[in-house]
């Protein structure tokens, strides 16, 4: 006997696996926009994240940058070298531990970050344009909260590597 019952997806209910599929689609959409926004940025997306972390988080040393971003220290060294060569950051002795190096933005680095920050904001606005301003703010707040919860539980996880396996 045939039934007229609606499936969960027809009712608008999420099915197991929908969240990861939706997040993957959103990530791919943003990745395309973000890569375009990063055109010309030394060390690309990772260079932007490092520069942004140096300016906004003011980490005490290079190791703290790697921990914050989940970037292996050997890879981080090369990325920072690229930013140093471009004149965006410099290594200075850590005032607390002179054996360690603190990474600081140069004036040029701060200007470049501001310029690329505008590009990133435009990419985010484009991605979220299907939502109302309130919905976009709610989504941003909720994903930020969830992200920080996960990061605290697994601080060494490299988000870039995880996305490669979606």
Buried (B, 14 or more C-beta within 10 A) or exposed (E): EEEEEEEEEEEEEEEEEEEEEEEEEBEEEBBEBBEEBBEEBBBBBBBBBBBBBBBEEEBBBBEBBBBBBBBEEEEBEEBBEBBBEBEBBBBEEBEEEEEBBBBBBBEEBBEBBEEBBEBBEEBBEBBBEEEEEEEBEEEEEEEEEEEEEEBEEEEEEBEEEEEEEE
